C-alpha cells in the first residue's frame, strides 16, 4: 500500500474511533470565465478544460459576452472527452444591458443585449437562472453596471450574488466597495477570476458544499468561502491582443467562434464605432503560436 493510501486509511480509522464527522464533499468553482466565444478571449475549449482540471476546479461557469453558445461548446467538449463527471459546466452569459453588465448563471438560451438591467434580471430568473453582478464598481471598465440600476436590483431582491472580488479589478479598493455593497444588502459574495486566458484560470476560487442546480447553488452560496488573488494590470493586454487576433482571423477567413462574437460595448457605441480592418503593421506576428489555428 502506498504512503498516501496508508495516510487515508489511518485518518478514516481515527474518524471511526473518535466519532469525528466525515468531511463534507466540496465544490471548487469559478463563476466568471471567457473563452474564444468572447472576442476579447484567446482561450480554446480544450485548453480551458485541461487547465481547469489541473488547477482543481470542479464547477465552472462559462460567461462569454452576449452568448451562451460558448458555454455550450465547453460543456459538450467536456462530455466528448469523458470529463463531464469531473468538471461541471454551468451555462452562463455576461449580458451587455442598457445599464451595464449583468451575469446570468444556469441559462437555457442567450439573452439579447440592450435590455435594461431589470429586464435582463427578470429574463435570467424566467429561465430558472441566477443573477450575478460582475465587477460592479470598477471605474476602468465603462461596461460595469451603473450604481442606480444596481441599487434598484438589490432593493427589488433580484440579485443572487455579487462579485466582491474580481481578479481583473486593478485597485483592491474597488473590490472592497463591492464587498460593502453586498454586506449592506445581505447578498451572497463570490470571487471570480474573469479569465480570458489560461494563466488566469483559478486565480479566484469558491469553496462550497456540492451543488447540482441553480436552486442548490442559491442554497449553499451563504456558506461560500472564497480564495483569490489579483491579476497583474498587464493582463488587459491579453484581451486587446485577443480582439485584434479575432478580427484578423475573421478577415483571413480562419476559424473563430461558431456563434456571434460580441464584445461588452453597449449597442450605441458599436453602431457608431464599427471595427475597421487594422493596418497590416499592427497585426500579430503570424509566427506567434497564439495566432495559429490551434488557438492554444
HELIX and SHEET records of a PDB file:
HELIX    1   1 UNK A    3  UNK A   18  1                                  16    
HELIX    2   2 UNK A   45  UNK A   54  1                                  10    
HELIX    3   3 UNK A   69  UNK A   80  1                                  12    
HELIX    4   4 UNK A  117  UNK A  126  1                                  10    
HELIX    5   5 UNK A  147  UNK A  155  1                                   9    
HELIX    6   6 UNK A  172  UNK A  184  1                                  13    
HELIX    7   7 UNK A  198  UNK A  200  5                                   3    
HELIX    8   8 UNK A  214  UNK A  220  1                                   7    
HELIX    9   9 UNK A  221  UNK A  223  5                                   3    
HELIX   10  10 UNK A  235  UNK A  251  1                                  17    
HELIX   11  11 UNK A  267  UNK A  272  1                                   6    
HELIX   12  12 UNK A  280  UNK A  282  5                                   3    
HELIX   13  13 UNK A  289  UNK A  291  5                                   3    
SHEET    1   A 9 UNK A 189  UNK A 192  0                                        
SHEET    2   A 9 UNK A 161  UNK A 166  1                                        
SHEET    3   A 9 UNK A 130  UNK A 133  1                                        
SHEET    4   A 9 UNK A 100  UNK A 105 -1                                        
SHEET    5   A 9 UNK A  88  UNK A  97 -1                                        
SHEET    6   A 9 UNK A  59  UNK A  62  1                                        
SHEET    7   A 9 UNK A  26  UNK A  33  1                                        
SHEET    8   A 9 UNK A 204  UNK A 209 -1                                        
SHEET    9   A 9 UNK A 225  UNK A 228 -1                                        
END                                                                             
